[in-house]
Structures are given as structure tokens and as C-alpha cells.
Amino acid sequence: MDQLPNHTALLLFSRTSASEAGEKSFLPNKSSKQNKKIAEQLIKRSVQNIKATTLPYFIINEHKQVGNSFGEKLGNAIQFVFDQGYKKVVVTGNDCLSLSRDLIEKAAASLQTTDMVISPTEKGGASLIGLTQTTFNQNHFQSIRWQTQFTFHDLLALHQPSAICQLPLLDDINDFTDLKKQVPHLSKNDSFRCFAEGIITSAKQVFAIFSNPFTRSVPHNLFGLKAPPASSFS
């Protein structure tokens, strides 16, 4: 893609991996260590995508976010980017496997001729939002029902349909069901797919054992454990 004007910037609005793992259960047995590893890889993937574009970018996680509600924090983060002198911003999150570098750059290019760009999710949210400084109203933005099934609907209400560019329907990852559904659609050479498939297989095996009502004990050799030594007390 040709070099885009430098008045457009990207914003990765994200939690830290620890916070993301605390909010979401990517695995059925809620393994905190493995849950955090998945969150780390999702964030790493998102960072790689924005770094691969031709655009300047900002990464704002909860350590840098200002405000009380999600809408207030996001609105302040967007305003921060505009305050740096940029006229257009494309906002992405950290939990959409289908959000590629090409799609991000397409969103940025679309902002040259439209007021807003949105990529909706199957659950009624948005995986990407593109905005222009001239039409951004922070008060209106904070009134959106964020993190609900009404988010996309509320975003559409901000502008006339002719001023909005809608990108393909994508979906994010919030739980184990989402992870199992989306990972197989990735390229076989995709590093996240290789990483996730191993964890998914292990999680299924452990979950099957503990969810079996006829299982009285867990085989020691499943986890490489040995029986404790005999007590010297009788």
C-alpha cells in the first residue's frame, strides 16, 4: 500500500496481559498461568500488526488510561492522539485474530474520504474504529453502551450512514469457545495458531478428566507426579 499521510495515527487501546487474563477465561479450567500466556500472545500479535503498517502508533494500556468508565478512558485516549497533532486515528483492541495489517491500513485509507470507519463483531461490538478529529465528540463518545451488544448500533448513530465506512464483520476472543472456533481458520504457519493449538489440546484433556463424574482420581502419570513416600508413623 502507498504511504498514507502522516496526519493519521494508530491507537492500540489495551489491557495488560495480567488484567486481560483476570477479566477473561480463555481456558475451561481457568488456569491463571496459561490464561496469561494467551493474553500475552494476543497482545503481542496486535502490536506486531500495527508495527507492520506504515503509520505512527500509540499503545495505551490501563497504566496510561485516564478516566473512570471504559468510554471515558477510550475517549481520553483518542483525544490524547489528536492532541499530538494527528487529524485521524484508527483504534484497535488486542483480542481479534482476524484484524490484519492490511485491514488496518485499509481503514486508515478510508478515513481520507469518510468520517468514521467501523469493523463490527458478531456480538454487536467493534474490533476497529476509525475517527476524524473534526467529527469526534468526546461527550457523545462516552455515552455509547460500550462492551455490550449495542456498541456497534450506538456507533452507527453518531454519523449519517453515508459518512460511515463499514469493514468486514470480524469477531473477538472472550472465552475458550471463541478460541477453539477461530484458531483453525488461521494459516497453518501462523505462530499464534501453533502456540494456541497446544494449549487447547491440553486444556481439553484436563477438562475431560475433571468433568467426568465417574473419575475418582487423576492418574499420577498425567502430570508426571509420583506417589508420596510412605509415612514412618504407624
N, C-alpha and C positions, 0 to 999 in steps of 0.2 A: 504494500500500500504506500502511496506517496506520502511524504512528510506532511503532517497536519499542522495548522497554525499553532504557534506556541502559546496562544491565549486559552488553550484547552488543557485541563489537568485531570488526572485520575485521583480518586479518593477511595482507598480501601478502609471501610468502616468495619471494625472487627473487635471481637473479644480477644483476650489472651487465650492460649490453649487451655490453661488451668480453669479459667472461667467458663469457657465453652464446654469443657468436659463436665463441669459441675452442673451445667444447665441442660445438657442433652445426654441421652443414653444411647450411644451408638452400638452397644452390645447388650444382649439379653440378660447377662449376669452382672451388668453394671460394674465391670472391672475398672477401677479408677485408673490404674496404670495404663491399660490398653486403651481405655476411653480417651485418655490424654494423648496417647500416641496418634490416634486417629485425628484428633483435633489439630495436633501439631502438623500432620501431613496435609490436612485440608488447608490450613493457613499457609503453609509452605507453597502449596500448589497455586493458591491465589496470588501470593507475592510474585511467584515466577511469571505468572500470566501478565501482570501489569508491568513488570520489569522488561518483559519481552516486547512491549509496544514501543512506539516512537515518542510517547508522551511523558511529560513530567508527572510525578505522582507523590501522594502523601499517604502515609499509613497512620491511622488514628485508632488506637485501641482504648480500653476503659481507663488506662492510666493517663491518657491525654484528653479524654472526653469531658465536656463541661455541661452540667445540667442535671436535672432530676429524672424526667421521663425519657424514654427512648427517642420520642420525637424532638424533644428539646436538645438532647445530645447530638442527634443527627443534624438538626438544623444549625446548631452552633458549629459543627464540624464543616458543613458546607459553606457557611458564612466565612469561616476561617480561610478556606481556599480562595474564595472571592477576594478577601482582604489582602491576599498575597499578590493581587493584580490580575488574576485569571478571570476570564469572562464566561467560561463554560466549564462544567465539571461533570464527570461521569463517575457515579458512585457504585461500588460493588461490595459484596459481602465476602464471607470466607467459606461458604458451605454449598456452593453449586459446582458440581463436577463438569457440567456441560458448558460453563461460561468460559469460552476460549479467548485467546488473544485476538483472533480475527473478529470475533463478535464485539469485543470491547472497542476495537478500532472502528468497526462499522458504526457503533453507537456514537462515537466521537465525531465521525464524519457526518452523520445525520444531524447532529446539533448545529451544523453550519447553516442549515436551511429550515430548522424547526425549533420549537420552544422546549419540547420535552421528548425524551426517549425512554421507553419502559420495556423491560423484558419480564412478562408476568410468569408466575409459577402456577403449578396445578392446584395449589392450595389457596389461591387467591392473594398471594403476596407478590413480591417483585424481587428478582435476582439482580437487576441492574436498573438504575435510574440516571438519566442524563438531564441536566438543567442548564438554563442560561441565567446569567446574573440579572438581566433586565426584567425577567418574569418571576424570579424567585421571591416569594413572600414567606418569611420565616414564621409569621403567626399562623398563616394558612397551613403551612407545612406541619406545624406542631399539632394541629387539630386532626390530622389523619389518624385513623384507627390502626396504628402500627402493630405488626406481629399478630394480625388476625386475618380471617378470611375476607375482610372488607378492604384490606390495604390497597389492592390494585384498583378496586372500584373508586375509592376515595382519591387516589392519584389521578385517575382519568377525569374526575370532576374539577381539577384545578385549571384545565385549559379546554378550549374548543377542540373537538375531535380533529379538525384539520391542522391543528398546531402540535399534534402528538404523533410520534413515530413509534409504532408497536413492533418490537422484535419478536422472534420466535418464542413460543411457550417452553419454558425450562422448568426445572424443579430443584429444590434444595434438599439437603440431607439433615434430618432431625432425629432419626432413630435407626434401629437395626433393619427395619423393613425397607426404609429408603436406601440404606447402604447396599443391601442384597439386590435390590431392584436395579440400581444404577451402575454398579461396578461392572457387571458383564457387558455393558454397552461401550465401555472404554476400549481403546486399542489394546491388543494383547501385549504390546511393547510399552504401554503406559506404566510408569513407575508406581503410581498410586494403586493401579489395579493389582500389580504384583504384590504390593505390600498388603492391601486390604484382603485379597483372597485368602492369604494365610491366616489372618486373624479371624475372618468369617468362618473358615473351616474349623478352627479350634473352638470358636465360640459355640458353633452348632453341636460339636461333640460334647462339650461340657454341659450345655443346656439340656441336651437329650438325657444325660445321666441324672442330673438333679431334678428333672421334671418327671422322671419315670416313677410312678407310685409304688412299683414293685422293687425298686432299688433300695436295698437296706444299707449298703455301704459302698463307698467308692473304691474301686480297685487301686491298691497302692501303686502298682506299676504304671497307672495312667499319668501320675505326676512325678514318677521316679522316686517315690518315697519308700522307706523301709519301716518295718515294724519296730517299735521301741524296744530297747533291751529289757530282759526280764528283771523284775524288781528283786532286790536282795532281801526284802521283808516278806515274811510269810504270815 
